[in-house]
Amino acid sequence: MAGYGQFCSVARAHEVLGGRWTLLVVRELLCGSRRFNDIRRGIPRISRTVLSERLQELVQVGAVTRSDGAHGPEYALSASGEELAQLVAALGTWGQRWLARRPAAEDLDLEPVLIDMQRRVRFDRLPKDPIVARFEIRRHEPRFLLLKQGEASLCSHNPGFPEPICVRGPLAALVAWWRGDVAFAEARRIGLSVEGARTLARQFPDWFERYLFAHVEPAR
């Protein structure tokens, strides 16, 4: 692909980082993903071929390092890659502030939402005993979030722990709450419900530190 032909560092950086999916790969690495399949879980619509190409490109420019782990190749951000956190944060803040938030009209995937919830558990707020939160989101297969002290795991099947609560409703309502578009009470009014043990259902929203940019208010 032809470059921009400019001396400008903005143009030169965009040649490397401006490709489709590239900054989402960086986002996943910033969030702690290290293995190929873990990165892809956070970006479910990227093909394996394109993900491989983007990782290779980032390795070639020195933003990512590749090493042989116990279960296959592992990827990590280098010092230059870590510096991209500022760029990703600026994009996230800008998008949260200036782009319209209409989850009911957006083409959204459930998996990235649940993965982000898994990453942002407040372990000090969890019940003492391990539990599983079941998610029955319309038009999606059930998903299970194992919550116990020091560990949160997203599963396609219950790994064998008590399942005292179930989160039901449309994906748009879950996204609206998680992204900070509405409070949990308003998410309930538009269809989200937490059913099961009353005390746990009431505590559920407090088990999570919401989306990183949920605090950013939309521009007026």
N, CA, C and O of each residue as an XYZ file, in Angstrom:
880
protein
N       0.842     -1.193      0.000
C       0.000      0.000      0.000
C       0.881      1.248      0.000
O       1.855      1.326      0.748
N       0.530      2.232     -0.851
C       1.314      3.448     -0.946
C       1.175      4.264      0.326
O       0.100      4.346      0.921
N       2.304      4.875      0.736
C       2.266      5.730      1.907
C       1.738      7.107      1.559
O       1.431      7.388      0.401
N       1.632      7.970      2.568
C       1.129      9.314      2.344
C       2.173     10.231      1.701
O       1.828     11.276      1.151
N       3.442      9.842      1.770
C       4.482     10.656      1.151
C       4.725     11.967      1.875
O       5.119     12.952      1.250
N       4.497     11.996      3.186
C       4.668     13.228      3.948
C       5.715     13.046      5.039
O       5.879     11.961      5.595
N       6.419     14.138      5.328
C       7.402     14.103      6.419
C       6.723     14.074      7.776
O       7.314     13.610      8.752
N       5.481     14.566      7.856
C       4.770     14.809      9.108
C       4.618     13.536      9.931
O       4.244     12.488      9.405
N       4.913     13.635     11.230
C       4.837     12.455     12.084
C       3.400     11.967     12.250
O       3.182     10.782     12.505
N       2.414     12.858     12.108
C       1.018     12.415     12.158
C       0.743     11.469     10.992
O       0.152     10.405     11.172
N       1.174     11.863      9.806
C       0.974     11.022      8.628
C       1.740      9.706      8.756
O       1.210      8.644      8.427
N       2.966      9.772      9.225
C       3.785      8.560      9.338
C       3.190      7.594     10.367
O       3.162      6.383     10.146
N       2.717      8.133     11.487
C       2.104      7.278     12.503
C       0.795      6.687     11.995
O       0.473      5.536     12.292
N       0.041      7.471     11.230
C      -1.240      6.970     10.725
C      -1.026      5.854      9.704
O      -1.871      4.968      9.580
N       0.076      5.883      8.980
C       0.378      4.781      8.067
C       0.475      3.457      8.820
O       0.100      2.407      8.298
N       0.979      3.516     10.039
C       1.164      2.311     10.849
C      -0.087      1.958     11.633
O      -0.452      0.786     11.726
N      -0.746      2.961     12.198
C      -1.827      2.716     13.156
C      -3.226      2.937     12.589
O      -4.216      2.611     13.245
N      -3.318      3.482     11.390
C      -4.617      3.873     10.872
C      -5.401      2.777     10.183
O      -6.520      3.020      9.732
N      -4.848      1.573     10.087
C      -5.568      0.489      9.439
C      -6.745      0.006     10.278
O      -6.751      0.153     11.500
N      -7.738     -0.569      9.613
C      -8.914     -1.083     10.307
C      -8.498     -2.119     11.339
O      -7.716     -3.015     11.022
N      -8.996     -2.021     12.555
C      -8.793     -2.929     13.675
C      -7.519     -2.671     14.472
O      -7.415     -3.131     15.609
N      -6.535     -1.943     13.910
C      -5.222     -1.872     14.560
C      -5.306     -1.343     15.994
O      -4.745     -1.942     16.911
N      -5.992     -0.245     16.182
C      -6.048      0.331     17.531
C      -6.918     -0.494     18.470
O      -6.755     -0.407     19.687
N      -7.844     -1.295     17.930
C      -8.592     -2.199     18.791
C      -7.694     -3.341     19.267
O      -7.859     -3.835     20.382
N      -6.757     -3.757     18.438
C      -5.776     -4.750     18.885
C      -4.936     -4.157     20.014
O      -4.687     -4.815     21.024
N      -4.505     -2.912     19.836
C      -3.747     -2.236     20.893
C      -4.589     -2.121     22.163
O      -4.079     -2.331     23.264
N      -5.872     -1.790     22.020
C      -6.757     -1.704     23.182
C      -6.800     -3.010     23.957
O      -6.724     -3.010     25.185
N      -6.923     -4.123     23.243
C      -6.983     -5.422     23.913
C      -5.686     -5.732     24.648
O      -5.713     -6.284     25.747
N      -4.560     -5.382     24.052
C      -3.280     -5.596     24.719
C      -3.153     -4.696     25.951
O      -2.620     -5.120     26.976
N      -3.637     -3.467     25.852
C      -3.633     -2.574     27.009
C      -4.503     -3.116     28.134
O      -4.228     -2.880     29.311
N      -5.560     -3.849     27.766
C      -6.474     -4.414     28.763
C      -5.968     -5.730     29.350
O      -6.612     -6.307     30.227
N      -4.824     -6.205     28.873
C      -4.222     -7.383     29.487
C      -4.246     -8.655     28.673
O      -3.695     -9.664     29.113
N      -4.866     -8.650     27.499
C      -4.851     -9.856     26.661
C      -3.428    -10.108     26.168
O      -2.700     -9.175     25.829
N      -3.052    -11.371     26.135
C      -1.699    -11.725     25.728
C      -1.672    -12.756     24.597
O      -0.755    -12.757     23.776
N      -2.660    -13.615     24.558
C      -2.661    -14.675     23.549
C      -3.619    -14.336     22.423
O      -4.563    -13.564     22.593
N      -3.353    -14.939     21.258
C      -4.094    -14.631     20.035
C      -5.598    -14.763     20.241
O      -6.350    -13.851     19.898
N      -6.045    -15.887     20.797
C      -7.472    -16.126     20.946
C      -8.118    -15.184     21.962
O      -9.288    -14.826     21.824
N      -7.357    -14.785     22.980
C      -7.888    -13.838     23.951
C      -8.091    -12.466     23.309
O      -9.088    -11.792     23.567
N      -7.143    -12.066     22.480
C      -7.283    -10.795     21.768
C      -8.507    -10.843     20.860
O      -9.273     -9.882     20.790
N      -8.687    -11.952     20.174
C      -9.805    -12.072     19.233
C     -11.150    -12.115     19.951
O     -12.151    -11.665     19.393
N     -11.202    -12.638     21.160
C     -12.469    -12.646     21.901
C     -12.975    -11.228     22.135
O     -14.182    -10.989     22.142
N     -12.063    -10.298     22.325
C     -12.456     -8.910     22.541
C     -12.796     -8.169     21.264
O     -13.357     -7.074     21.306
N     -12.453     -8.773     20.109
C     -12.750     -8.166     18.799
C     -13.362     -9.262     17.929
O     -12.731     -9.686     16.961
N     -14.556     -9.728     18.237
C     -15.070    -10.949     17.602
C     -15.263    -10.872     16.097
O     -15.337    -11.912     15.443
N     -15.346     -9.686     15.527
C     -15.587     -9.598     14.080
C     -14.315     -9.539     13.240
O     -14.388     -9.498     12.011
N     -13.159     -9.532     13.883
C     -11.915     -9.540     13.118
C     -11.620    -10.976     12.692
O     -11.819    -11.907     13.472
N     -11.150    -11.157     11.469
C     -10.796    -12.496     11.020
C      -9.440    -12.889     11.594
O      -8.642    -12.030     11.970
N      -9.192    -14.170     11.656
C      -7.905    -14.633     12.166
C      -6.762    -14.125     11.290
O      -5.694    -13.774     11.791
N      -6.993    -14.089      9.983
C      -5.945    -13.633      9.064
C      -5.599    -12.175      9.315
O      -4.424    -11.815      9.396
N      -6.625    -11.334      9.438
C      -6.373     -9.907      9.645
C      -5.731     -9.665     11.008
O      -4.829     -8.835     11.123
N      -6.180    -10.372     12.035
C      -5.557    -10.206     13.348
C      -4.085    -10.576     13.294
O      -3.243     -9.881     13.863
N      -3.778    -11.661     12.615
C      -2.378    -12.064     12.479
C      -1.570    -10.981     11.765
O      -0.446    -10.676     12.164
N      -2.139    -10.406     10.718
C      -1.447     -9.349      9.976
C      -1.217     -8.118     10.842
O      -0.138     -7.526     10.816
N      -2.242     -7.730     11.617
C      -2.104     -6.534     12.461
C      -1.059     -6.745     13.549
O      -0.285     -5.837     13.852
N      -1.033     -7.921     14.129
C      -0.017     -8.203     15.146
C       1.385     -8.175     14.533
O       2.316     -7.634     15.129
N       1.528     -8.755     13.351
C       2.830     -8.741     12.691
C       3.283     -7.315     12.406
O       4.452     -6.982     12.598
N       2.359     -6.472     11.947
C       2.697     -5.079     11.652
C       3.148     -4.344     12.915
O       4.108     -3.574     12.887
N       2.449     -4.590     14.017
C       2.808     -3.928     15.269
C       4.144     -4.426     15.806
O       4.902     -3.667     16.409
N       4.425     -5.709     15.583
C       5.734     -6.249     15.966
C       6.830     -5.612     15.119
O       7.889     -5.253     15.633
N       6.574     -5.473     13.826
C       7.585     -4.937     12.912
C       7.975     -3.505     13.244
O       9.130     -3.118     13.067
N       7.009     -2.708     13.729
C       7.342     -1.316     14.056
C       7.801     -1.165     15.500
O       8.092     -0.055     15.945
N       7.867     -2.271     16.232
C       8.405     -2.222     17.583
C       7.406     -1.859     18.660
O       7.800     -1.625     19.802
N       6.109     -1.804     18.328
C       5.104     -1.457     19.336
C       4.690     -2.672     20.153
O       4.168     -2.529     21.259
N       4.918     -3.867     19.616
C       4.508     -5.118     20.267
C       5.670     -6.095     20.220
O       6.414     -6.138     19.241
N       5.825     -6.876     21.273
C       6.816     -7.948     21.286
C       6.087     -9.292     21.243
O       4.989     -9.439     21.780
N       6.715    -10.250     20.602
C       6.162    -11.605     20.503
C       7.126    -12.563     21.184
O       8.333    -12.503     20.949
N       6.601    -13.451     22.031
C       7.440    -14.424     22.718
C       6.733    -15.769     22.723
O       5.526    -15.851     22.497
N       7.496    -16.815     22.982
C       6.935    -18.158     23.042
C       6.539    -18.464     24.480
O       7.390    -18.588     25.361
N       5.240    -18.583     24.701
C       4.737    -18.902     26.025
C       4.525    -20.394     26.191
O       4.772    -21.169     25.267
N       4.071    -20.796     27.362
C       3.863    -22.216     27.652
C       2.789    -22.830     26.768
O       2.800    -24.035     26.515
N       1.852    -21.994     26.294
C       0.744    -22.517     25.482
C       0.703    -21.876     24.103
O      -0.354    -21.809     23.475
N       1.842    -21.409     23.637
C       1.896    -20.806     22.318
C       2.385    -19.374     22.364
O       2.771    -18.884     23.425
N       2.374    -18.687     21.214
C       2.876    -17.315     21.158
C       2.111    -16.383     22.082
O       0.899    -16.514     22.251
N       2.828    -15.444     22.677
C       2.220    -14.421     23.515
C       2.696    -13.056     23.036
O       3.819    -12.906     22.554
N       1.825    -12.071     23.178
C       2.107    -10.729     22.703
C       2.007     -9.746     23.863
O       1.179     -9.905     24.761
N       2.858     -8.735     23.830
C       2.843     -7.710     24.865
C       3.279     -6.391     24.250
O       4.034     -6.372     23.278
N       2.811     -5.304     24.809
C       3.208     -3.990     24.325
C       4.614     -3.656     24.793
O       4.977     -3.910     25.942
N       5.394     -3.089     23.900
C       6.713     -2.583     24.266
C       6.543     -1.201     24.880
O       5.420     -0.741     25.090
N       7.662     -0.539     25.169
C       7.572      0.817     25.718
C       6.848      1.743     24.753
O       6.038      2.568     25.176
N       7.135      1.616     23.445
C       6.450      2.479     22.477
C       4.975      2.111     22.383
O       4.131      2.985     22.186
N       4.658      0.837     22.522
C       3.261      0.419     22.503
C       2.497      0.929     23.705
O       1.347      1.348     23.576
N       3.121      0.900     24.879
C       2.469      1.402     26.081
C       2.136      2.882     25.949
O       1.145      3.353     26.508
N       2.963      3.612     25.211
C       2.705      5.040     25.040
C       1.423      5.291     24.251
O       0.854      6.381     24.322
N       0.961      4.282     23.494
C      -0.278      4.421     22.745
C      -1.498      4.469     23.656
O      -2.597      4.775     23.193
N      -1.326      4.173     24.944
C      -2.438      4.273     25.880
C      -3.025      5.688     25.866
O      -4.236      5.865     26.005
N      -2.166      6.682     25.699
C      -2.655      8.064     25.665
C      -3.553      8.298     24.457
O      -4.568      8.989     24.548
N      -3.165      7.709     23.316
C      -3.958      7.856     22.104
C      -5.288      7.129     22.231
O      -6.328      7.668     21.854
N      -5.263      5.917     22.755
C      -6.491      5.139     22.924
C      -7.428      5.848     23.904
O      -8.636      5.913     23.673
N      -6.876      6.375     24.991
C      -7.697      7.087     25.970
C      -8.320      8.338     25.360
O      -9.480      8.653     25.628
N      -7.548      9.049     24.539
C      -8.084     10.258     23.901
C      -9.214      9.904     22.936
O     -10.222     10.607     22.878
N      -9.052      8.830     22.188
C     -10.112      8.394     21.270
C     -11.361      7.975     22.036
O     -12.479      8.318     21.651
N     -11.162      7.221     23.137
C     -12.299      6.792     23.931
C     -13.058      7.968     24.521
O     -14.289      7.989     24.512
N     -12.328      8.936     25.028
C     -12.966     10.120     25.605
C     -13.712     10.908     24.541
O     -14.844     11.338     24.761
N     -13.087     11.097     23.399
C     -13.729     11.841     22.303
C     -14.992     11.133     21.838
O     -16.033     11.766     21.662
N     -14.905      9.824     21.640
C     -16.076      9.077     21.187
C     -17.217      9.128     22.187
O     -18.380      9.266     21.809
N     -16.876      9.015     23.470
C     -17.908      9.042     24.511
C     -18.564     10.421     24.589
O     -19.759     10.524     24.865
N     -17.792     11.474     24.348
C     -18.315     12.827     24.489
C     -19.080     13.295     23.252
O     -20.095     13.979     23.378
N     -18.605     12.935     22.062
C     -19.119     13.574     20.857
C     -19.960     12.678     19.961
O     -20.710     13.193     19.131
N     -19.868     11.367     20.093
C     -20.665     10.495     19.229
C     -21.993     10.162     19.885
O     -22.067      9.947     21.095
N     -23.037     10.122     19.075
C     -24.375      9.849     19.590
C     -24.419      8.470     20.248
O     -23.796      7.522     19.769
N     -25.161      8.374     21.348
C     -25.316      7.110     22.060
C     -26.745      6.623     21.869
O     -27.671      7.098     22.527
N     -26.909      5.677     20.965
C     -28.224      5.105     20.700
C     -28.083      3.590     20.621
O     -28.169      3.024     19.531
N     -27.867      2.918     21.757
C     -27.579      1.482     21.719
C     -28.650      0.651     21.041
O     -28.342     -0.382     20.447
N     -29.905      1.081     21.117
C     -30.978      0.301     20.495
C     -30.847      0.280     18.982
O     -31.360     -0.629     18.328
N     -30.160      1.279     18.413
C     -30.022      1.370     16.960
C     -28.644      0.926     16.474
O     -28.373      0.958     15.274
N     -27.771      0.512     17.395
C     -26.411      0.147     17.029
C     -26.290     -1.349     16.771
O     -27.022     -2.150     17.354
N     -25.369     -1.716     15.902
C     -25.072     -3.130     15.615
C     -23.986     -3.562     16.598
O     -22.805     -3.280     16.396
N     -24.400     -4.251     17.667
C     -23.490     -4.518     18.779
C     -23.299     -6.014     19.013
O     -24.178     -6.817     18.700
N     -22.146     -6.380     19.565
C     -21.846     -7.751     19.967
C     -21.903     -7.843     21.485
O     -21.500     -6.914     22.185
N     -22.403     -8.966     21.991
C     -22.489     -9.170     23.434
C     -21.132     -9.466     24.054
O     -20.828     -8.967     25.137
N     -20.315    -10.266     23.389
C     -19.070    -10.754     23.985
C     -18.165     -9.645     24.496
O     -17.681     -9.752     25.623
N     -17.904     -8.579     23.730
C     -17.025     -7.528     24.260
C     -17.565     -6.853     25.512
O     -16.794     -6.423     26.369
N     -18.903     -6.758     25.623
C     -19.490     -6.154     26.818
C     -19.205     -7.026     28.040
O     -18.774     -6.528     29.080
N     -19.447     -8.326     27.907
C     -19.233     -9.227     29.037
C     -17.752     -9.354     29.388
O     -17.399     -9.471     30.561
N     -16.896     -9.330     28.386
C     -15.454     -9.377     28.657
C     -15.033     -8.131     29.435
O     -14.224     -8.213     30.359
N     -15.584     -6.977     29.055
C     -15.241     -5.757     29.787
C     -15.763     -5.828     31.214
O     -15.090     -5.364     32.135
N     -16.945     -6.397     31.419
C     -17.463     -6.573     32.772
C     -16.551     -7.500     33.577
O     -16.286     -7.248     34.753
N     -16.080     -8.558     32.952
C     -15.163     -9.495     33.613
C     -13.895     -8.778     34.066
O     -13.365     -9.061     35.140
N     -13.417     -7.858     33.250
C     -12.175     -7.151     33.558
C     -12.336     -6.128     34.674
O     -11.353     -5.733     35.302
N     -13.567     -5.698     34.923
C     -13.760     -4.557     35.813
C     -14.584     -4.931     37.053
O     -15.384     -4.139     37.549
N     -14.366     -6.144     37.530
C     -15.029     -6.603     38.753
C     -14.389     -5.952     39.969
O     -13.165     -5.842     40.052
N     -15.219     -5.522     40.910
C     -14.744     -5.034     42.205
C     -14.727     -6.231     43.165
O     -15.746     -6.556     43.774
N     -13.612     -6.857     43.290
C     -13.544     -8.095     44.065
C     -13.878     -7.874     45.539
O     -14.369     -8.781     46.210
N     -13.612     -6.680     46.035
C     -13.903     -6.415     47.441
C     -15.402     -6.272     47.711
O     -15.818     -6.246     48.869
N     -16.216     -6.179     46.659
C     -17.659     -6.050     46.824
C     -18.399     -7.371     46.634
O     -19.607     -7.438     46.862
N     -17.692     -8.419     46.221
C     -18.348     -9.685     45.911
C     -18.775    -10.424     47.174
O     -18.215    -10.194     48.245
N     -19.769    -11.314     47.055
C     -20.103    -12.196     48.174
C     -18.906    -13.061     48.558
O     -17.997    -13.267     47.754
N     -18.912    -13.552     49.756
C     -17.780    -14.350     50.233
C     -17.637    -15.649     49.452
O     -16.520    -16.061     49.138
N     -18.753    -16.297     49.134
C     -18.716    -17.592     48.446
C     -18.813    -17.404     46.937
O     -19.501    -16.493     46.476
N     -18.132    -18.256     46.152
C     -18.190    -18.156     44.691
C     -19.611    -18.327     44.172
O     -20.376    -19.155     44.667
N     -19.946    -17.531     43.167
C     -21.243    -17.665     42.515
C     -21.065    -17.491     41.006
O     -20.021    -17.050     40.527
N     -22.112    -17.849     40.284
C     -22.155    -17.639     38.840
C     -23.343    -16.747     38.525
O     -24.464    -17.018     38.957
N     -23.098    -15.680     37.771
C     -24.174    -14.838     37.250
C     -24.492    -15.319     35.836
O     -23.619    -15.340     34.968
N     -25.724    -15.698     35.617
C     -26.161    -16.171     34.305
C     -26.701    -14.985     33.500
O     -27.480    -14.186     34.019
N     -26.295    -14.872     32.254
C     -26.777    -13.808     31.377
C     -27.627    -14.429     30.271
O     -27.142    -15.221     29.464
N     -28.877    -14.059     30.253
C     -29.786    -14.473     29.182
C     -30.213    -13.217     28.432
O     -31.248    -12.618     28.721
N     -29.401    -12.842     27.479
C     -29.621    -11.634     26.692
C     -30.312    -12.022     25.387
O     -29.880    -12.943     24.694
N     -31.356    -11.331     25.073
C     -32.179    -11.693     23.923
C     -31.353    -11.875     22.659
O     -30.451    -11.095     22.352
N     -31.704    -12.952     21.931
C     -31.077    -13.303     20.650
C     -29.599    -13.693     20.802
O     -28.840    -13.643     19.835
N     -29.199    -14.077     22.015
C     -27.838    -14.567     22.248
C     -27.902    -15.831     23.096
O     -28.835    -16.027     23.875
N     -26.904    -16.679     22.932
C     -26.798    -17.867     23.762
C     -26.492    -17.456     25.206
O     -25.828    -16.443     25.423
N     -26.961    -18.217     26.190
C     -26.651    -17.885     27.587
C     -25.138    -17.864     27.827
O     -24.385    -18.654     27.257
N     -24.727    -16.940     28.685
C     -23.324    -16.833     29.074
C     -23.269    -16.816     30.596
O     -24.246    -16.463     31.256
N     -22.112    -17.202     31.150
C     -21.985    -17.384     32.587
C     -20.720    -16.683     33.070
O     -19.633    -16.894     32.533
N     -20.880    -15.847     34.090
C     -19.748    -15.112     34.653
C     -19.482    -15.642     36.054
O     -20.249    -15.395     36.984
N     -18.376    -16.379     36.190
C     -17.958    -16.903     37.493
C     -17.309    -15.788     38.283
O     -16.371    -15.143     37.815
N     -17.815    -15.565     39.488
C     -17.307    -14.497     40.352
C     -16.905    -15.081     41.688
O     -17.734    -15.626     42.417
N     -15.628    -14.963     42.002
C     -15.149    -15.368     43.317
C     -13.950    -14.511     43.662
O     -13.391    -13.836     42.797
N     -13.556    -14.535     44.910
C     -12.486    -13.663     45.364
C     -11.221    -13.868     44.530
O     -10.646    -14.956     44.503
N     -10.802    -12.795     43.847
C      -9.574    -12.835     43.075
C      -9.700    -13.410     41.682
O      -8.701    -13.502     40.969
N     -10.915    -13.805     41.263
C     -11.058    -14.395     39.933
C     -12.429    -14.088     39.347
O     -13.450    -14.183     40.027
N     -12.429    -13.718     38.072
C     -13.661    -13.559     37.306
C     -13.428    -14.219     35.953
O     -12.466    -13.894     35.257
N     -14.305    -15.141     35.583
C     -14.130    -15.894     34.343
C     -15.439    -15.917     33.580
O     -16.495    -16.196     34.146
N     -15.363    -15.619     32.282
C     -16.525    -15.669     31.411
C     -16.549    -17.020     30.716
O     -15.561    -17.425     30.104
N     -17.681    -17.722     30.810
C     -17.774    -19.100     30.332
C     -19.020    -19.285     29.466
O     -19.992    -18.537     29.567
N     -18.956    -20.297     28.620
C     -20.125    -20.654     27.814
C     -21.024    -21.644     28.544
O     -22.165    -21.868     28.139
N     -20.502    -22.246     29.640
C     -21.287    -23.160     30.469
C     -20.968    -22.886     31.939
O     -19.873    -22.436     32.275
N     -21.926    -23.160     32.792
C     -21.697    -23.003     34.224
C     -20.602    -23.976     34.658
O     -20.751    -25.184     34.470
N     -19.496    -23.475     35.240
C     -18.391    -24.357     35.635
C     -18.650    -25.145     36.914
O     -17.746    -25.813     37.416
N     -19.875    -25.079     37.454
C     -20.191    -25.934     38.585
C     -20.409    -25.229     39.906
O     -20.305    -25.850     40.963
N     -20.713    -23.933     39.861
C     -20.955    -23.171     41.085
C     -22.417    -22.761     41.160
O     -23.117    -22.793     40.148
N     -22.894    -22.374     42.349
C     -24.281    -21.917     42.477
C     -24.572    -20.758     41.520
O     -23.700    -19.939     41.230
N     -25.802    -20.711     41.043
C     -26.222    -19.741     40.039
C     -27.432    -18.964     40.579
O     -28.553    -19.163     40.113
N     -27.204    -18.078     41.563
C     -28.334    -17.467     42.271
C     -28.992    -16.290     41.563
O     -30.091    -15.883     41.942
N     -28.343    -15.733     40.539
C     -28.959    -14.611     39.837
C     -28.859    -14.788     38.338
O     -27.956    -15.449     37.826
N     -29.817    -14.177     37.641
C     -29.848    -14.223     36.180
C     -30.144    -12.827     35.653
O     -31.103    -12.182     36.076
N     -29.315    -12.371     34.730
C     -29.491    -11.058     34.105
C     -30.197    -11.283     32.772
O     -29.703    -12.017     31.915
N     -31.354    -10.647     32.602
C     -32.148    -10.837     31.388
C     -32.495     -9.491     30.756
O     -32.524     -8.457     31.422
N     -32.759     -9.538     29.445
C     -33.223     -8.329     28.768
C     -32.535     -8.130     27.438
O     -31.758     -8.978     27.001
N     -32.819     -7.010     26.791
C     -32.180     -6.708     25.505
C     -30.745     -6.230     25.696
O     -30.410     -5.611     26.706
N     -29.911     -6.527     24.715
C     -28.515     -6.081     24.776
C     -28.433     -4.565     24.879
O     -27.553     -4.039     25.560
N     -29.337     -3.856     24.212
C     -29.297     -2.387     24.238
C     -29.406     -1.850     25.659
O     -28.762     -0.855     25.992
N     -30.213     -2.494     26.503
C     -30.366     -2.025     27.880
C     -29.105     -2.283     28.688
O     -28.689     -1.437     29.479
N     -28.488     -3.456     28.492
C     -27.237     -3.761     29.188
C     -26.138     -2.793     28.770
O     -25.393     -2.293     29.612
N     -26.037     -2.529     27.472
C     -25.027     -1.597     26.965
C     -25.267     -0.188     27.498
O     -24.324      0.494     27.899
N     -26.523      0.250     27.504
C     -26.832      1.605     27.962
C     -26.371      1.816     29.398
O     -25.836      2.872     29.736
N     -26.581      0.806     30.243
C     -26.101      0.926     31.622
C     -24.583      0.862     31.685
O     -23.950      1.711     32.313
N     -23.991     -0.144     31.035
C     -22.553     -0.355     31.152
C     -21.764      0.826     30.611
O     -20.750      1.212     31.193
N     -22.211      1.395     29.517
C     -21.487      2.492     28.880
C     -21.681      3.813     29.611
O     -20.984      4.788     29.333
N     -22.630      3.846     30.545
C     -22.863      5.077     31.278
C     -23.924      5.954     30.670
O     -24.079      7.106     31.075
N     -24.668      5.432     29.692
C     -25.725      6.226     29.072
C     -26.876      6.448     30.048
O     -27.495      7.512     30.043
N     -27.166      5.453     30.888
C     -28.270      5.548     31.845
C     -27.838      4.922     33.165
O     -26.899      4.127     33.207
N     -28.527      5.283     34.236
C     -28.323      4.630     35.523
C     -28.981      3.255     35.493
O     -29.767      2.953     34.596
N     -28.652      2.422     36.484
C     -29.175      1.057     36.485
C     -30.702      1.047     36.600
O     -31.364      0.198     36.004
N     -31.253      1.979     37.358
C     -32.710      2.041     37.490
C     -33.370      2.310     36.149
O     -34.418      1.739     35.846
N     -32.763      3.177     35.340
C     -33.318      3.462     34.019
C     -33.144      2.255     33.100
O     -34.016      1.977     32.277
N     -32.030      1.535     33.231
C     -31.835      0.321     32.429
C     -32.930     -0.705     32.740
O     -33.386     -1.423     31.850
N     -33.341     -0.767     33.992
C     -34.452     -1.650     34.354
C     -35.733     -1.232     33.640
O     -36.495     -2.078     33.172
N     -35.965      0.070     33.558
C     -37.192      0.557     32.928
C     -37.226      0.260     31.436
O     -38.303      0.182     30.845
N     -36.045      0.091     30.814
C     -36.029     -0.217     29.379
C     -35.778     -1.701     29.121
O     -35.464     -2.097     27.998
N     -35.917     -2.523     30.169
C     -35.976     -3.961     29.926
C     -34.960     -4.837     30.607
O     -35.083     -6.060     30.541
N     -33.953     -4.272     31.265
C     -32.944     -5.101     31.924
C     -33.472     -5.554     33.283
O     -34.068     -4.762     34.014
N     -33.258     -6.811     33.619
C     -33.688     -7.306     34.926
C     -32.613     -8.199     35.516
O     -31.882     -8.876     34.793
N     -32.525     -8.192     36.838
C     -31.644     -9.095     37.569
C     -32.559     -9.901     38.488
O     -33.109     -9.372     39.453
N     -32.711    -11.170     38.179
C     -33.656    -12.020     38.894
C     -32.910    -13.009     39.778
O     -31.781    -13.400     39.481
N     -33.555    -13.406     40.868
C     -32.968    -14.389     41.771
C     -32.944    -13.886     43.196
O     -33.828    -13.145     43.625
N     -31.916    -14.301     43.929
C     -31.794    -13.919     45.339
C     -31.843    -12.400     45.478
O     -31.048    -11.688     44.865
N     -32.784    -11.909     46.288
C     -33.060    -10.475     46.327
C     -31.848     -9.650     46.733
O     -31.554     -8.635     46.101
N     -31.152    -10.062     47.759
C     -29.998     -9.295     48.234
C     -28.909     -9.226     47.162
O     -28.343     -8.161     46.917
N     -28.621    -10.355     46.530
C     -27.590    -10.384     45.493
C     -28.009     -9.567     44.284
O     -27.190     -8.863     43.693
N     -29.282     -9.657     43.911
C     -29.764     -8.886     42.766
C     -29.622     -7.392     43.015
O     -29.274     -6.634     42.110
N     -29.894     -6.974     44.250
C     -29.757     -5.562     44.593
C     -28.291     -5.125     44.573
O     -27.985     -3.991     44.205
N     -27.398     -6.014     44.965
C     -25.969     -5.682     45.038
C     -25.279     -5.742     43.677
O     -24.215     -5.149     43.500
N     -25.865     -6.445     42.724
C     -25.204     -6.744     41.452
C     -24.531     -5.539     40.793
O     -23.358     -5.651     40.438
N     -25.198     -4.389     40.604
C     -24.523     -3.281     39.915
C     -23.257     -2.813     40.610
O     -22.342     -2.302     39.965
N     -23.202     -2.986     41.921
C     -22.067     -2.502     42.697
C     -20.869     -3.442     42.616
O     -19.791     -3.114     43.112
N     -21.047     -4.600     42.000
C     -19.936     -5.545     41.861
C     -18.958     -5.124     40.777
O     -17.894     -5.727     40.634
N     -19.302     -4.104     40.019
C     -18.494     -3.731     38.854
C     -18.133     -2.255     38.877
O     -18.914     -1.401     39.297
N     -16.923     -1.988     38.412
C     -16.513     -0.624     38.089
C     -16.889     -0.456     36.620
O     -16.286     -1.083     35.749
N     -17.871      0.378     36.344
C     -18.382      0.421     34.976
C     -17.307      0.810     33.953
O     -16.190      1.186     34.306
N     -17.681      0.706     32.697
C     -16.837      1.025     31.551
C     -15.907      2.206     31.841
O     -16.310      3.188     32.463
N     -14.693      2.096     31.391
C     -13.643      3.069     31.710
C     -14.051      4.507     31.414
O     -13.650      5.424     32.130
N     -14.851      4.712     30.355
C     -15.232      6.066     29.963
C     -16.679      6.400     30.331
O     -17.240      7.374     29.831
N     -17.278      5.593     31.201
C     -18.678      5.828     31.577
C     -18.887      7.180     32.242
O     -19.987      7.732     32.204
N     -17.835      7.712     32.848
C     -17.959      8.990     33.555
C     -17.947     10.190     32.610
O     -18.261     11.305     33.025
N     -17.589      9.973     31.345
C     -17.479     11.091     30.402
C     -18.884     11.481     29.923
O     -19.575     10.683     29.289
N     -19.286     12.689     30.227
C     -20.619     13.174     29.856
C     -20.659     13.536     28.370
O     -19.673     14.029     27.822
N     -21.792     13.295     27.725
C     -21.911     13.707     26.309
C     -21.920     15.225     26.196
O     -22.374     15.927     27.100
N     -21.413     15.717     25.077
C     -21.403     17.163     24.822
C     -22.839     17.657     24.689
O     -23.700     16.965     24.145
N     -23.078     18.837     25.182
C     -24.415     19.420     25.102
C     -24.486     20.430     23.958
O     -25.536     21.030     23.728
